Amino acid sequence: MFKTLQSHIEKLDINSVSKERKLVLQPLIDFINEKSSSKKPIDLNFICTHNSRRSHLSQVWAQVMASYYAVSNVTCYSGGTEATALFSKVAETLINTGFKIQKLSDTNNPVYSIKFSNNRHPVIAFSKTYDAVFNPESNYGAILTCSSADKGCPIIAGAEKRIPITYDDPKAFDNTDLQDKKYLERSNQIATELKYVFKQTKA
């Protein structure tokens, strides 16, 4: 893992995760442990409305934390109820945290390679619907990262378990003086909570 990124992860304080949030996170811990104990693939699909911000941050940080704690057979995906594009500030925030990101295509919906280690497969990030062919069709955990997707998707076809873990949208601070700060705050919150999740799992 890249040293700057590893240093950032080490500074994330899981003791800051509240009791209330730990209760919200417990179903994800249980799902991962159930899959791990039975030696089955652990496929996680993080779902939001537009697959542009929170779902991508969750996908990336979950994949990184699985690697950090050596939890094997974890593959993380993301999707939306509709496809838009990965918001550029998300990529910028991750770069500032220690990731190496390359834009693989320059379209209205660019494809990004997000690397956290020289020797691990990068996360391939672009906006897509949660049921796109790029994502798993069945036997996955569906993690709802925004309340609108949670309310709008009472049933997610193919999902083995539906787990709402919602976050406030940093989009509320777009084009303001607080934008950089709020995107980093949201990224760090997601990273800290997923660090807590994977620390509780059985590798």
Buried (B, 14 or more C-beta within 10 A) or exposed (E): BBEEBBEBBEEBEBEEBEEEBBEBBEBBBBBBBBBBEEEEEBBBBBBBBBBBBBBBBBBBBBBBBBBBBEBEEBBBBBBBBEBBBBBEBBBBBBEBBBBBBEEEEEEEBBBBBBBBBEEEEBBEBBBBBBBBEEBBEEBBBBBBBBBBBBEEBEEBEBBBBBBBBBBBBBBEBBEEEEBBEBBBBBBBBBBBBBBBBBEBBEE
